[in-house]
Amino acid sequence: MRLSDRELGSEFCRFERALIFDPAYENVGYAHFHTKDSIILKRSRFTDIDRGVIYLLPPDLVKKVSEGDLIEIVPGRSMDRMRPVGEGRGRSFTRSRYVEAMDVFEARVPVPSPNLPRDEFVQRSSSSWIDAEEDMLDMVIALLLVSAPSSVYGRGGVGSEGLEVYRERGSGTLNDVAQTVRQNLPIEFRTGSNVYRYEVLDTLGSMRAFRKEKTQELSYSIIKPHRVTQTWIRERVPVQLPFVLENARLKEKVKEIDLDVLDYQLCALYSPPPDTGHVLEMAKESVRRATASGAFDMPGPLEIDPMAGLRVALSIMRLNIGREFKGTSYIRRPLSGHEEGMRVFERVLKRGLEEVRKRVDQEDLFRMDRSLPFRDRLTEQDRMLFYEIRREIQEKGLEEIPKESLVKGRNRFALEASLEKLNRYGYVLFMKGGEWIRIIDLDSL
């Protein structure tokens, strides 16, 4: 779907429909300078649509308007004139209405609730996954869609990075999570909108282009390559949503955009940010609580943003534009989200950091001695399987474990292939006809 191709009223969210069709907002819109002293009021942040009126501003009012402001104009005398459209041989003339502006002030337009209630939006955003809520994947996808507004701390948006445990083949990957977000988006939000854009950062080129991006709100998912080089590590991008992909399973690929999900996203993107004083207080509390959790002292593959709690809280405030079920009816939630935002951030952070700490301990084995046998020939699945065998043997004080205990939740063919490689490269021994697995003492290598 392309936002610029929308024509029917039902294809616009309720906020846009008010600006386009409601006579009460005839002189309200987003300022776009036609010339240095005249403006057009756009009726959407995402589609070039107006009412064909050009407002003439005296010098004192020009100073009060900035490009993109949501303003209301007090109209004065109006007249019809012919104005040129296009350039060169394709140039033509069209009749336009010109209106003298008597005054300009900031517009106040309420953002209506979207069609879906909040919980259904969260569920439908991740409807192509089974058990998405067990990994908080439903919340991660929803927050990436609604984004976070720009603030005194810079550009808006939310960044995610997933950690994937050993999974059965075909159950869904981190890249599938990113594609789920992309398939929920119109073309402009994937390729080039100055308001909101979602990107997948999976190459050095995309990481470097990210730093030059001028979009007001840039949400992203970091997908690390199989071989992470030092050059990649130096290009670290801050993460606000560290999640673990463990229990969720991909059910089906998203085939087409859900218009109700889009309606919710657009309503959220129209929501104004809180005032600067409120943002500053939220930021102080976010850093204090994140510091107490040890988030910034944790080595490993994630670069936790010091403002992560604030970003998530601002994103939750947008998510709260939807109604929720209370007792016997749906009600509008208060447009606040600091406390809930911090709780969500701390929950995803806790799961993410637990996985990071586990992986740091496991990777120490490979980091300390680069001469370990054929370490570069092991895939991520091979290594995660080795970690699990090693951890189980150490925690239970055993010398070996039955192969059958490793089968649950795994593709047997993939399991056999990984065990064969671990055996061939000297990490494990097959005992009792291959039915029991023993770890080789790598400390002695």
C-alpha positions in Angstrom: 0.0 0.0 0.0 1.2 3.5 -0.8 -0.1 6.4 1.4 0.1 8.9 -1.5 -2.4 6.8 -3.5 -5.2 7.0 -0.9 -8.4 8.5 -2.3 -11.3 7.1 -0.3 -12.2 8.7 3.1 -12.1 5.3 4.8 -8.4 5.0 3.8 -7.5 7.9 6.1 -7.4 7.7 9.9 -10.1 9.7 11.8 -7.7 12.5 12.6 -7.0 13.1 8.9 -10.6 12.8 8.0 -11.4 15.6 10.4 -8.8 17.9 8.8 -9.9 17.0 5.3 -13.7 17.0 5.6 -14.8 18.7 8.8 -15.8 22.4 8.2 -14.7 23.2 11.8 -11.1 22.7 10.7 -11.4 24.6 7.3 -8.4 26.8 8.2 -6.4 24.2 10.1 -3.5 22.1 8.8 0.2 21.6 8.6 2.1 24.6 7.3 3.9 24.2 4.0 5.6 27.3 2.5 4.4 27.9 -1.1 6.6 31.0 -1.4 8.6 32.9 1.3 5.4 34.8 2.3 2.6 32.3 1.5 1.7 28.9 2.8 -0.6 25.9 2.0 -2.2 24.0 4.8 -1.7 20.3 4.3 -4.4 18.0 5.7 -2.1 15.1 6.3 1.5 14.6 7.5 1.8 11.6 5.1 -0.1 12.6 1.9 0.2 15.8 -0.2 -3.5 16.9 0.1 -4.9 20.4 0.7 -8.1 22.4 0.0 -6.6 24.4 -2.9 -6.2 27.5 -0.7 -3.0 29.6 -0.6 -2.7 31.9 2.5 -0.9 35.2 2.2 1.2 36.1 5.3 2.3 39.6 6.3 5.9 39.8 7.5 5.0 39.7 11.2 3.1 36.4 10.7 5.8 34.8 8.6 8.0 34.9 11.7 5.4 32.9 13.7 5.3 30.0 11.3 7.7 27.1 10.8 7.5 24.4 8.1 5.4 21.5 9.4 3.7 23.3 12.3 0.0 22.4 13.0 -1.6 25.8 12.9 -4.9 27.6 12.6 -5.3 30.7 10.5 -7.7 33.5 11.0 -8.8 34.2 7.5 -9.4 37.7 6.0 -10.2 38.8 2.5 -10.1 36.1 -0.2 -9.7 36.3 -4.0 -9.3 33.9 -7.0 -6.2 34.0 -9.1 -4.6 31.9 -11.8 -1.3 30.3 -10.7 1.3 28.3 -12.6 1.6 24.5 -12.1 4.7 22.7 -13.3 7.7 24.0 -15.3 8.9 24.2 -18.9 6.7 23.0 -21.7 4.5 21.0 -19.3 3.6 24.2 -17.4 -0.1 25.0 -17.1 -2.3 27.3 -15.0 -5.0 26.6 -12.5 -7.4 28.7 -10.6 -6.6 28.9 -6.9 -8.2 30.7 -4.0 -5.9 33.2 -2.1 -6.8 34.2 1.4 -5.1 37.0 3.5 -4.1 35.7 6.9 -5.1 38.0 9.8 -3.5 35.9 12.5 -1.9 32.6 13.1 -1.8 30.4 16.2 -1.1 26.9 17.3 -4.0 24.5 16.5 -5.6 22.3 19.0 -7.2 19.3 17.4 -8.1 16.2 19.5 -6.7 12.9 18.2 -9.7 10.4 18.2 -9.3 6.9 19.4 -8.4 4.4 16.6 -10.8 1.8 15.3 -9.2 -1.0 17.3 -8.8 -1.2 21.1 -5.3 -1.3 22.4 -5.0 -5.0 23.2 -6.4 -6.0 19.8 -3.9 -3.8 18.1 -1.0 -5.4 20.0 -2.4 -8.9 19.2 -3.1 -8.2 15.5 0.3 -6.6 14.9 1.9 -10.0 15.7 -1.0 -12.3 14.5 1.4 -14.2 12.2 3.2 -15.6 15.3 2.1 -18.2 17.8 2.8 -17.5 21.5 4.2 -14.1 20.7 3.3 -12.8 24.2 5.6 -15.4 25.9 8.6 -13.5 24.4 6.9 -10.1 24.7 7.3 -10.1 20.9 3.7 -8.7 20.5 4.7 -5.7 22.6 8.0 -5.2 20.8 6.3 -5.2 17.3 3.6 -2.9 18.5 6.0 -0.4 20.0 8.1 -0.4 16.8 5.0 0.5 14.8 3.8 3.4 17.0 7.4 4.7 17.4 8.4 7.4 20.0 8.2 11.1 19.4 11.2 13.4 19.0 12.2 15.2 22.2 14.9 17.4 23.7 17.1 14.3 23.6 17.0 14.1 19.8 15.3 12.1 17.0 12.4 9.9 17.8 11.9 6.2 17.1 12.6 2.9 18.9 15.4 0.5 18.2 15.2 -3.3 18.9 17.7 -6.1 18.8 16.8 -9.7 19.3 18.7 -12.6 20.8 17.8 -16.0 19.4 18.2 -19.2 21.4 18.5 -22.6 19.7 15.3 -23.0 17.7 13.8 -25.7 15.5 14.2 -25.0 11.8 11.3 -23.2 10.3 10.0 -21.8 13.6 10.9 -18.2 12.7 14.0 -16.1 12.9 15.0 -12.5 14.0 14.8 -11.5 10.4 11.2 -12.9 10.3 10.4 -10.5 13.2 11.7 -7.6 11.2 9.8 -8.6 8.1 6.6 -8.9 10.2 7.0 -5.2 11.1 7.8 -4.3 7.5 4.7 -6.0 6.1 2.5 -4.0 8.5 3.8 -0.8 6.9 2.8 1.2 3.8 5.6 1.7 1.2 6.6 5.2 2.4 7.3 4.0 5.9 9.8 1.5 4.5 11.5 3.5 1.8 11.5 7.2 2.6 9.2 9.3 4.7 10.4 12.4 6.6 8.0 11.6 9.4 8.5 7.9 10.3 10.6 5.1 8.9 11.4 1.6 9.8 14.8 0.1 8.9 16.5 -3.2 9.2 20.2 -2.8 10.1 21.9 -5.9 9.0 25.0 -4.7 7.1 27.8 -2.2 7.8 26.4 0.0 5.0 22.9 0.1 6.6 24.5 0.9 10.0 26.5 3.8 8.6 23.5 5.1 6.5 21.4 5.0 9.7 23.6 7.7 11.3 23.0 10.1 8.3 19.3 9.5 8.1 17.2 12.7 8.5 13.8 11.1 9.2 12.1 12.6 12.3 11.3 9.2 13.8 13.5 6.2 12.9 12.6 2.8 14.3 14.9 -0.1 13.6 15.8 -3.7 14.2 19.4 -4.7 14.4 20.0 -8.1 12.8 23.6 -9.2 13.4 25.4 -11.2 10.7 26.6 -14.8 11.6 30.2 -13.6 11.7 30.4 -10.4 13.7 33.7 -8.5 13.0 35.4 -5.9 15.0 34.4 -3.3 12.3 30.8 -4.2 12.9 31.2 -3.9 16.7 32.6 -0.4 16.3 29.4 0.6 14.5 27.3 0.0 17.6 23.8 1.5 17.6 21.9 2.0 20.8 19.1 -0.4 21.6 15.9 0.3 23.6 14.1 -3.0 23.2 16.4 -6.0 23.8 14.2 -9.1 23.4 14.7 -12.8 23.4 13.2 -15.0 20.6 12.7 -18.3 22.4 9.1 -19.5 22.6 7.3 -17.6 19.8 6.7 -19.5 16.6 6.1 -18.1 13.1 2.7 -19.3 11.9 2.6 -17.7 8.5 4.1 -14.9 6.5 2.1 -11.6 6.4 0.6 -11.3 2.9 -1.1 -7.9 3.0 -1.3 -4.9 5.2 -4.0 -4.8 8.0 -5.8 -1.5 7.5 -7.0 -1.4 11.1 -3.4 -1.8 12.3 -2.4 1.0 9.9 -5.2 3.2 11.3 -3.9 2.7 14.8 -0.4 3.5 13.8 -1.3 6.7 12.0 -3.4 7.8 15.0 -0.4 7.2 17.3 2.0 9.1 15.0 -0.4 12.1 15.1 -0.2 12.1 19.0 1.7 15.1 20.3 4.6 14.5 22.6 4.4 15.6 26.3 5.9 19.0 27.3 9.6 19.4 27.7 9.5 19.6 31.5 7.6 16.3 31.7 10.2 14.6 29.4 13.1 15.8 31.5 11.6 14.3 34.7 10.9 11.1 32.8 14.5 11.0 31.6 15.9 11.4 35.1 13.8 8.6 36.5 14.5 6.3 33.5 18.3 6.7 33.9 18.1 6.2 37.7 16.2 2.9 37.4 18.2 1.6 34.5 21.5 2.3 36.3 20.2 0.5 39.4 19.5 -2.6 37.1 23.1 -2.7 36.0 22.0 -2.2 32.3 24.9 0.0 31.4 27.7 -2.1 33.1 26.8 -5.2 31.1 29.3 -6.3 28.4 28.1 -8.2 25.5 26.4 -7.9 22.1 23.9 -5.1 23.1 24.5 -1.4 23.4 21.7 -0.4 25.8 20.7 3.3 25.2 20.9 5.4 28.5 17.6 6.9 27.4 16.0 3.6 26.6 13.5 3.8 29.5 12.4 7.2 28.3 12.0 6.1 24.7 9.9 3.1 25.7 7.8 5.3 28.0 7.1 7.8 25.2 6.2 4.9 23.0 3.8 3.5 25.6 2.1 6.9 25.8 1.4 6.6 22.1 0.2 3.0 22.5 -2.2 4.2 25.1 -4.2 6.2 22.6 -6.3 3.1 22.1 -9.2 2.2 24.3 -9.0 -0.7 26.8 -11.7 -2.9 28.3 -12.8 -2.0 31.8 -15.6 -4.1 33.3 -18.3 -3.9 30.8 -17.1 -1.3 28.3 -14.1 0.2 26.5 -12.7 3.4 27.9 -10.0 5.8 26.8 -6.8 5.3 28.8 -5.1 8.3 30.2 -2.5 9.7 27.8 0.4 8.9 30.1 2.8 6.0 30.1 5.8 6.7 32.2 5.3 4.0 34.9 4.0 1.5 32.4 6.8 2.3 30.0 9.4 1.7 32.7 7.8 -1.6 33.7 7.8 -2.8 30.1 11.4 -1.7 29.5 12.6 -3.4 32.7 10.8 -6.6 31.7 12.3 -6.8 28.3 15.6 -5.7 29.7 15.6 -8.4 32.4 15.0 -11.1 29.8 17.5 -9.6 27.4 20.2 -9.1 30.0 19.8 -12.6 31.4 20.4 -14.0 27.9 23.3 -11.6 27.4 25.0 -12.7 30.7 24.5 -16.3 29.8 26.0 -15.8 26.3 28.9 -13.7 27.7 29.8 -16.6 30.1 29.5 -19.1 27.2 31.5 -17.0 24.7 34.4 -16.7 27.2 35.2 -20.2 26.4 35.7 -19.3 22.7 37.1 -15.8 23.3 39.9 -16.8 25.6 41.5 -19.3 23.2 41.3 -18.8 19.5 43.0 -22.1 18.9 40.0 -24.2 20.0 39.4 -26.9 17.3 37.7 -25.6 14.2 35.7 -23.0 16.2 35.0 -21.0 13.0 33.3 -24.0 11.4 30.6 -24.2 14.0 27.3 -22.5 13.3 25.4 -20.6 15.9 23.1 -23.6 16.4 26.1 -25.9 16.9 27.5 -23.6 19.5 24.2 -23.1 21.4 23.8 -26.8 21.5 27.3 -27.2 22.9 26.6 -24.5 25.6 23.4 -26.3 26.6 25.2 -29.7 27.0 28.0 -28.1 28.9 25.7 -26.2 31.2 23.5 -29.2 32.0 26.5 -31.4 32.7 28.1 -28.8 35.0 24.8 -27.9 36.8 23.9 -31.5 37.5 27.5 -32.7 38.3 27.4 -35.4 35.6 30.0 -36.8 33.3 27.5 -37.4 30.4 23.9 -36.9 29.5 21.5 -39.0 27.3 21.0 -37.7 23.7 17.3 -38.1 24.1 17.2 -35.3 26.7 18.3 -32.9 23.9 15.5 -33.8 21.4 12.6 -31.8 23.0 11.7 -28.8 20.9 14.3 -29.6 18.2 14.3 -30.9 14.7 15.9 -34.3 15.1 17.8 -34.1 11.8 19.3 -30.7 12.8 20.2 -32.1 16.2 22.0 -35.1 14.7 23.9 -32.8 12.3 25.1 -30.5 15.1 26.1 -33.4 17.3 28.1 -34.9 14.4 30.0 -31.7 13.9 30.7 -31.3 17.6 32.0 -34.9 17.7 34.1 -34.5 14.5 35.8 -31.4 15.7 36.5 -32.7 19.2 34.0 -31.0 21.4 32.0 -34.0 22.5 32.3 -37.8 22.6 29.6 -40.3 21.7 29.2 -42.9 24.5 27.3 -46.2 24.6 26.7 -46.5 20.9 26.0 -42.7 20.5 23.1 -42.6 22.9 25.0 -40.7 25.6 27.0 -37.5 25.1 30.2 -36.5 27.1 31.9 -33.1 27.0 35.7 -33.1 26.2 37.7 -31.1 28.8 38.5 -28.1 26.6 40.5 -26.4 29.4 43.2 -29.0 28.7 43.4 -28.2 25.0 
